[in-house]
Amino acid sequence: MRIYFTVPLICLLLILVPVVAAQNDAASCVAFIDQALADLAQNCTGLGGETACYGAGTVTASGSADFSQPGDRTGLSGLESLQTAALDAASGQWGLAVMNVQANVPASVDGPAVTYFLVGDVTVENAVAPESAMHPGTPITVTTLVGSNIRLSASTDGTVLASAPPGTEMLADARTADSAWLRVLYEGRAAWVSTSLLALNDPVDSLPVVTRSSRTLMQNFFLRTGSGLADCEGAVPALLVLQAPENISVLVTVNGQEITLTGTTALWITEANELRVMVLSGGAQIGNLNLPAGFTVKAPLSADGRSVAGAWENLRSMLAGERTALTALVHVSPDVLGSAIQIPSEADIQQMLAALASGSVGQATTGPASGLANCSRFAPTSPLGGMRLGTETFFWDGALGATNYRLTVYNGAGSPVGTFETGSDNTALSLDTAGFGDGADFSWDVTALVNNQVACTTSRVSVLRDATSQLVGGGGNTAPPDNPGSGGGQWGN
């Protein structure tokens, strides 16, 4: 009888031991990640300007930079590329590194400029020639002589952000080529003010010239990332996190694509060789496409991965699995990045969707071909709220089965001012909004067609068109300095 009961007991032990071991491996992975983030905080807190820091795990630098062990720091001038190792808890490897990149952030801003946080299998390669790179100058103090308009761009046509009273002291860190405008920091925001309105306590010739093409080291870069997630609990996918200072709109060029961002944005390359952008807080603008927090979009890359080779598509909200995969990032010390990383919750995303939907006029409708297309997800996605004066690209989630789409734009009185067809099942259309007539209040909807019969029409979305263009140069002939304003359960590709 003893032998009879011993056999199933042994079998039970053979089942339980691997299960317990797997549970211990999962737990040790979480502990390993926590320790790596703690090492990062110890090694990279208080990072200086235009500097890179070896945070944890295995990090490889090319160029003249000396990166041999965690805690090492080096200036960006000697750094050609930075590569961090993939997460592998079994071998104790997870490459983490941080860079402080100046970009278009005024030198007078306290704390980090733009923080680049390399997580896992990531390579960032500098695309700015060192000899042509702009370097921040030492800010000088200027004082307004009279009430002065503080503008978004260096032009009398630039949007007025505020009016500074006489006697207001500000720090200026850059100028236009003709010194007619100075870039200043006013109430925490980067802006421009006419030199003619200022008392200068120091000569402006010491300040660097900022033009449309000005770039600092690593402001223009090529990104490569590994694919997928490590097979352990709590693993974070390979990605690059960019974080801008509060109230500052930051411009970077990633694989040839200009992206303007506020807050925190994550980027990675999918297994299908696509660049995906995900906004965690603040917002991002890619061409005419505006992404709020909690939303993501992707675009195909060229065969070598160094340029965008197609339209931006798949604009959607974050998936549950994506939010879960990024959970560990909230534990990164704000002393390293400048502020804590926030992951939008499902409630945050639903609140954003509700706010976007509140601009809708009327209800979605169906037509005679409604049974031939799936209209359950058919909805406008961009622009929502604001619309550019000039070329604007309209995006929408498609209706499966539609053969083409018809976009209609309406004026403030609700009368159509333009109807445009895609001629295919593409879910984006670029239009010149200047041709919509006078006024700022407009709305638009999209109709899904099946063989030229109406399947369904989205609700109508209200948008406000920009009143002025900011493409006017300062000083008469120079271009303006670039200081722009502002379901599922898996990791998304």
C-alpha positions in Angstrom: 0.0 0.0 0.0 2.9 2.4 0.7 4.2 1.9 -2.9 0.7 2.5 -4.2 0.5 6.0 -2.6 4.1 6.9 -3.3 3.8 6.8 -7.1 1.2 9.5 -7.4 3.0 11.5 -4.7 6.2 11.5 -6.8 4.1 12.5 -9.9 2.6 15.4 -8.0 6.0 16.6 -6.9 7.3 16.4 -10.5 4.4 18.7 -11.5 4.7 21.1 -8.6 8.5 21.7 -8.7 8.6 23.2 -12.2 5.5 25.4 -11.3 7.2 26.7 -8.2 10.4 27.3 -10.1 8.6 29.2 -12.8 6.9 31.3 -10.1 10.3 32.0 -8.5 11.8 32.9 -11.9 8.9 35.4 -12.5 9.3 36.9 -9.1 13.1 37.2 -9.6 12.5 39.0 -12.9 10.4 41.7 -11.2 13.1 42.1 -8.5 15.8 42.3 -11.2 13.9 45.1 -13.0 13.4 47.0 -9.7 17.1 46.7 -8.9 18.1 47.9 -12.4 15.9 51.0 -12.0 17.4 51.6 -8.6 20.9 51.4 -10.1 19.8 53.8 -12.8 18.7 56.4 -10.2 21.9 56.1 -8.3 24.1 56.4 -11.4 22.3 59.1 -13.4 20.7 61.5 -11.1 21.6 65.2 -11.7 22.8 64.7 -15.3 24.3 67.8 -16.8 23.5 69.4 -20.2 24.5 67.7 -23.4 25.6 64.6 -21.5 25.0 60.8 -21.6 25.0 58.5 -18.6 25.6 54.7 -18.4 22.7 53.7 -16.2 22.7 49.9 -15.8 23.4 46.6 -17.5 25.4 46.5 -20.8 25.7 49.8 -22.6 27.9 50.3 -25.7 29.1 53.7 -27.1 30.8 54.5 -30.4 33.0 57.5 -31.0 35.5 58.9 -28.6 33.3 58.5 -25.5 34.6 56.4 -22.7 31.7 54.2 -21.5 33.0 51.2 -19.7 30.9 50.8 -16.5 27.6 51.9 -14.9 27.9 55.5 -13.6 30.2 56.7 -16.4 29.2 60.0 -18.0 30.3 61.6 -21.2 29.6 64.7 -23.3 27.6 64.3 -26.5 30.4 65.8 -28.6 32.3 62.6 -28.5 29.3 60.3 -28.9 28.4 58.9 -32.3 25.9 56.3 -31.1 24.6 54.7 -27.9 23.3 51.1 -27.7 21.7 49.4 -24.7 21.3 45.6 -24.3 18.1 43.7 -24.3 16.4 42.6 -21.1 17.7 39.1 -20.0 17.1 38.4 -16.4 18.8 35.0 -16.6 22.1 36.6 -17.5 21.5 39.7 -15.4 21.5 42.1 -18.4 19.2 45.0 -19.1 20.8 48.0 -20.7 19.6 51.4 -19.5 21.0 54.7 -20.5 20.0 58.4 -20.3 21.0 61.4 -22.5 20.3 65.1 -21.8 19.8 66.7 -25.3 19.4 70.4 -25.6 17.3 70.4 -28.8 15.4 73.7 -29.1 15.0 74.1 -25.3 16.3 77.5 -24.1 19.5 77.2 -22.1 17.8 79.2 -19.3 15.5 76.4 -18.5 16.2 74.9 -15.1 16.8 71.2 -14.9 17.1 68.7 -17.9 16.4 69.9 -21.4 15.1 66.9 -23.4 15.7 63.5 -21.7 16.3 60.5 -23.9 15.8 57.3 -21.9 17.0 54.1 -23.7 15.2 51.0 -22.4 16.5 47.6 -23.4 17.6 46.7 -27.0 17.8 50.3 -28.4 20.3 52.1 -30.6 20.3 55.9 -31.0 22.7 57.2 -33.7 23.5 60.9 -33.9 22.6 62.4 -37.3 23.9 66.0 -36.6 27.4 66.7 -37.9 29.4 68.0 -34.9 30.9 70.8 -37.0 27.4 72.2 -37.8 25.7 71.5 -34.5 24.3 74.4 -32.5 25.5 74.7 -28.9 23.6 76.6 -26.2 25.1 79.9 -25.2 25.3 81.6 -21.9 22.0 83.4 -21.3 22.0 87.2 -20.9 19.5 89.3 -19.0 17.3 91.7 -20.9 14.6 94.1 -19.6 11.5 95.4 -21.4 11.5 99.1 -22.0 7.7 99.2 -22.7 4.8 96.8 -22.6 6.0 94.1 -25.0 4.3 91.3 -26.8 5.8 87.9 -26.1 5.4 85.8 -29.3 5.4 82.2 -30.4 7.7 83.0 -33.4 10.1 85.7 -34.3 7.7 87.8 -36.3 5.2 90.6 -35.8 2.7 88.0 -37.2 3.6 85.4 -34.6 1.0 84.4 -32.1 1.0 86.5 -29.0 1.4 84.4 -25.9 1.5 87.1 -23.3 2.3 90.8 -22.8 5.2 91.7 -20.5 4.9 95.0 -18.6 7.7 97.6 -18.7 10.7 96.7 -16.5 10.2 92.9 -16.9 13.5 91.0 -16.7 14.0 87.9 -18.8 16.8 85.6 -19.8 17.6 85.4 -23.5 19.7 82.6 -24.9 19.5 82.8 -28.7 18.8 85.3 -31.5 17.9 85.6 -35.2 20.6 86.1 -37.8 19.9 89.8 -37.9 19.6 90.1 -34.1 16.1 91.6 -34.5 14.5 89.0 -32.2 15.7 87.2 -29.1 14.5 83.9 -27.7 13.5 84.3 -24.1 12.1 82.3 -21.3 8.9 84.0 -20.1 6.7 82.5 -17.3 8.3 79.1 -18.0 7.7 79.2 -21.8 10.1 79.6 -24.6 9.1 82.6 -26.7 10.4 85.5 -28.8 10.5 89.2 -28.3 11.6 92.1 -30.5 15.1 93.4 -29.6 13.8 97.0 -30.2 11.6 96.7 -27.1 14.4 95.7 -24.8 17.2 97.2 -22.7 20.3 95.0 -23.2 22.5 94.5 -20.3 25.0 92.5 -22.4 25.8 92.4 -26.1 23.6 90.0 -28.1 26.5 88.9 -30.3 27.5 86.3 -27.8 24.2 84.5 -28.3 24.0 81.7 -30.9 21.9 82.2 -34.0 18.8 80.0 -34.3 17.4 79.3 -37.8 14.8 76.8 -39.1 17.6 74.3 -39.8 19.4 74.7 -36.4 20.0 71.4 -34.6 21.9 70.4 -31.5 23.8 67.1 -31.1 21.3 64.2 -31.1 18.3 66.4 -31.9 18.3 64.6 -35.2 19.0 60.9 -34.8 18.4 57.4 -36.2 16.5 54.9 -34.0 16.7 51.1 -34.0 15.0 48.9 -31.4 14.7 45.2 -30.8 11.3 43.5 -31.2 8.9 41.9 -28.7 9.0 41.4 -25.0 11.3 39.3 -22.8 9.6 36.2 -21.5 9.3 37.2 -17.9 6.8 38.9 -15.7 7.1 42.6 -15.5 9.3 42.9 -18.6 9.4 46.2 -20.4 9.7 46.3 -24.3 12.6 47.8 -26.0 11.8 51.5 -26.6 13.1 55.1 -26.4 11.3 57.4 -24.0 11.5 61.2 -24.8 10.6 63.6 -22.1 10.3 67.4 -22.6 10.5 70.1 -19.9 7.2 71.4 -18.6 5.5 74.0 -20.8 8.2 73.6 -23.6 7.4 72.2 -27.0 10.3 70.2 -28.2 11.3 69.4 -31.8 13.3 66.2 -32.7 13.9 64.5 -36.0 13.6 60.7 -35.8 14.6 58.6 -38.8 14.0 61.6 -41.0 10.6 62.5 -39.5 10.1 65.7 -37.5 8.1 65.3 -34.3 7.1 68.0 -32.0 6.2 66.9 -28.5 5.3 68.0 -25.0 5.3 65.8 -22.0 6.4 62.2 -22.4 6.4 60.1 -25.6 7.6 56.5 -26.3 9.0 55.4 -29.7 10.0 52.0 -31.1 10.4 50.0 -34.3 7.9 47.2 -34.8 8.7 43.8 -36.1 7.2 44.9 -39.5 9.8 47.7 -39.7 7.4 50.5 -38.8 8.1 53.5 -36.5 5.5 53.7 -33.8 4.9 56.8 -31.7 2.9 56.6 -28.4 2.1 59.6 -26.3 2.1 58.9 -22.5 1.5 62.5 -21.4 1.2 65.9 -23.1 0.9 65.5 -26.8 2.8 65.1 -30.1 2.5 66.5 -33.6 3.7 64.7 -36.7 3.1 66.8 -39.7 -0.6 67.6 -39.7 -1.4 64.8 -37.3 -2.0 65.7 -33.6 -1.8 62.9 -31.0 -3.2 63.5 -27.5 -2.1 61.5 -24.4 -3.0 57.8 -24.6 -2.9 57.6 -28.4 -0.5 56.0 -30.8 0.2 55.9 -34.6 2.7 54.2 -36.9 4.3 54.6 -40.3 6.3 52.2 -42.5 10.1 52.7 -42.8 12.4 52.3 -45.7 14.3 49.0 -46.2 17.3 50.3 -44.3 15.0 51.7 -41.5 16.5 55.2 -41.7 13.5 57.1 -43.2 9.7 57.1 -43.2 8.5 55.5 -46.4 4.7 55.9 -46.3 1.7 57.5 -44.6 1.0 57.6 -40.9 -1.8 55.1 -40.1 -3.5 53.0 -37.4 -4.2 56.1 -35.2 -5.8 54.6 -32.1 -5.9 54.6 -28.3 -3.5 52.5 -26.2 -4.4 48.9 -25.7 -4.7 47.3 -22.2 -1.6 45.1 -22.9 0.4 48.1 -23.9 -0.4 49.9 -20.6 0.5 46.8 -18.7 3.8 46.3 -20.5 4.9 49.9 -19.6 3.9 49.6 -15.9 7.5 49.4 -14.6 8.4 52.7 -16.1 6.3 54.6 -13.5 9.0 53.5 -11.0 11.8 55.4 -12.8 13.1 58.1 -10.5 12.0 61.6 -11.5 15.4 62.8 -10.4 16.7 61.0 -13.5 14.2 62.2 -16.1 13.0 65.5 -14.7 9.5 64.3 -13.9 7.8 60.9 -13.2 6.5 58.9 -16.2 2.7 58.5 -16.2 0.9 55.7 -18.0 -2.6 56.7 -19.0 -5.3 54.5 -17.4 -8.3 53.2 -19.2 -10.4 55.8 -17.4 -8.0 58.5 -18.7 -8.4 57.3 -22.3 -12.1 57.0 -22.1 -12.2 60.6 -20.7 -10.2 61.8 -23.6 -12.4 59.9 -26.1 -15.5 61.5 -24.5 -13.9 64.9 -24.7 -13.1 64.4 -28.4 -16.6 63.1 -29.0 -18.2 66.1 -27.4 -17.3 68.1 -30.5 -19.6 65.9 -32.6 -22.6 67.4 -34.3 -25.5 65.0 -34.9 -25.4 61.2 -35.0 -23.8 58.6 -37.3 -26.2 57.4 -40.0 -26.5 54.4 -42.3 -27.4 54.0 -45.9 -28.7 51.5 -48.5 -25.4 49.6 -48.5 -25.1 49.4 -44.7 -25.1 45.6 -44.7 -22.1 45.5 -47.0 -19.6 47.3 -44.6 -18.8 46.9 -41.0 -19.3 50.4 -39.5 -18.8 49.5 -35.8 -15.5 51.4 -35.6 -16.1 53.9 -38.3 -15.3 57.4 -36.8 -13.2 60.5 -37.4 -9.9 60.5 -35.6 -8.0 63.7 -36.6 -8.2 66.7 -36.7 -10.4 66.9 -33.6 -10.8 70.4 -32.0 -8.2 72.4 -34.0 -7.5 72.5 -37.8 -4.5 74.1 -39.5 -4.8 77.0 -42.0 -3.2 75.4 -45.0 -2.5 71.7 -45.7 -4.3 69.5 -43.2 -4.5 65.7 -43.3 -7.9 64.2 -42.2 -7.8 60.7 -40.7 -10.6 58.3 -39.8 -11.0 54.7 -38.6 -12.3 52.8 -41.6 -15.4 50.7 -42.3 -14.4 47.2 -43.3 -15.8 46.4 -46.7 -15.9 50.0 -47.9 -14.5 50.5 -51.4 -13.9 54.3 -51.0 -14.8 57.3 -48.8 -16.4 60.7 -49.2 -15.2 63.5 -46.9 -17.5 66.6 -46.5 -16.5 69.9 -44.8 -19.1 72.3 -43.5 -19.0 76.0 -42.5 -20.2 77.4 -39.3 -23.8 77.6 -40.6 -23.7 73.9 -41.4 -23.6 74.3 -45.2 -21.1 72.1 -47.2 -18.1 74.0 -48.4 -16.3 71.0 -50.0 -16.8 67.4 -50.8 -13.8 65.1 -51.6 -13.5 61.4 -52.4 -10.5 59.1 -51.8 -11.1 57.0 -54.9 -9.9 54.0 -52.8 -10.2 52.5 -49.4 -7.5 54.8 -48.0 -8.5 56.3 -44.6 -6.7 59.6 -44.9 -7.0 62.6 -47.2 -4.9 65.8 -47.3 -6.7 69.1 -48.2 -5.9 72.8 -48.3 -8.1 74.3 -45.7 -7.6 77.8 -47.0 -10.0 76.9 -49.7 -12.9 76.4 -47.3 -13.8 80.1 -47.3 -13.9 82.7 -44.5 -14.4 82.0 -40.8 -12.9 79.8 -38.2 -15.8 77.5 -37.3 -16.0 74.3 -39.4 -17.0 70.7 -39.1 -16.5 67.5 -41.1 -17.8 64.0 -41.5 -16.9 60.9 -43.7 -19.2 58.6 -45.6 -18.2 55.0 -46.4 -19.2 53.9 -49.9 -19.6 50.4 -51.3 -19.6 50.5 -55.1 -20.7 54.2 -54.9 -23.6 53.4 -52.6 -23.7 54.9 -49.0 -23.0 52.3 -46.3 -22.7 54.7 -43.3 -21.7 58.2 -42.4 -19.9 59.3 -39.2 -21.1 61.9 -36.8 -19.9 65.4 -37.7 -16.9 66.7 -35.8 -16.5 70.4 -35.0 -13.1 72.0 -35.6 -11.6 75.5 -35.3 -9.3 76.6 -38.1 -6.2 78.6 -37.2 -6.6 82.3 -37.9 -3.1 83.1 -38.9 0.0 81.4 -40.4 3.3 81.4 -38.6 5.4 81.0 -41.7 6.5 84.7 -41.8 10.2 85.3 -41.3 11.6 87.7 -38.7 13.7 90.6 -39.8 12.3 90.7 -43.3 14.3 88.0 -45.1 15.1 85.3 -42.7 13.1 82.2 -42.1 11.6 82.0 -38.6 13.5 80.1 -35.9 11.9 76.8 -35.1 10.1 77.1 -31.8 6.8 75.4 -32.4 3.9 75.5 -30.0 2.4 73.1 -29.0 -9.3 46.7 -26.0 -6.7 44.5 -26.6 -4.3 42.6 -24.3 -0.9 42.5 -26.1 2.0 44.7 -26.9 1.1 46.5 -30.1 2.9 46.5 -33.4 
